[in-house]
Amino acid sequence: MKQLRRWGLGLLALVTMVGLVTLATYTPAQETAAPPTLESAGLTLEELGDGVYGLVASVDFPPADAGMAICNGGIVIGDDGVLVVDPFQSEALGDLLFDTVATLTDQPVKYVVNTHYHFDHTGGNPAAASRDLPILGRGPIREFMLTRNGENDTNITPPEVIITGTWDLWLGERQVQIREFDGHSGGTDLLAYVPDADVLIAGDLFFHQRIPYMADGSIRTLQATLAQLIADYSTATMLPGHGSVSDAEGLTIFKSYLDTLEGLALGWQTAGTSKEEALATPIPGPYQDFMFQALFPGNLEVAYNQITLGQDDAASIQQYLAAQPEVLKAL
């Protein structure tokens, strides 16, 4: 909990220091032995399709209470078992997710999937490990968690099973397609699709009505990924990594936000705009009601580096990430 408090306070101090965003107030969570509830965690249980559920977080970032969930979690119930996706940022919230599963079905949890390495989606992995459940992740997720999440996570528990290529998990007769896409988190992004329910659990490849975290992402790669998702999952109900339940229209809105960043950055390039001037750009009108606005200055800097300056290769992106404050690296 103390690590989580530093995470929220550190970002608040950073944002206040640069003077680009004003956050009203931030009250650290009080230490308490009481386990979280859906209400106290800021979560709502929503049925996305037959036997497919989302625990949807509604709080802004940084949260007023460090015990509140930032991301969304997923539950897929099959004929002989359950898949859980992204057990939040703490063991207590992970326990809450597993306790919620028990209210929905008597089937055992068989798999836990991390959609990428960021701490707010993987810090709850110890709750899975304590239940001896296999945790699945993609690519360099183990390395990234061990080398990048330590500031926020004092009990790093990386996936044991590394997914490469296309995977299909079976929960009895129910198929869950695990697919790799790129653009958000340095080669660790994946999503889960339930064909018979037409439900997509997209992780942080999709932020709905939220400013995204992009420090180790690629704007243009994520634009291409979103175009592909819009084409491939045009009828699906979608659980984003952050934000309310949506559909392909929500993907289109998110892509339009990234397209706007690209357009701003190309304009700066033509005009010879300095980075200092670029970082003073206000949030464009269509996105002024998005949450997570504290992340917008970082989006501007990423756009300036990757598009205005053309520093969009993997090495440049990783160099930029390495220079970021520790409190931001595990979002």
Helices and strands as residue ranges (DSSP letters): H 2-18, E 43-49, E 52-57, E 73-77, E 82-85, H 91-104, E 109-113, H 119-122, H 125-129, E 135-138, H 141-148, E 161-163, E 167-171, E 174-180, E 190-194, E 199-207, H 219-232, E 237-242, H 248-271, H 275-278, G 285-287, G 293-295, H 296-303, I 304-308, H 314-322, H 326-329
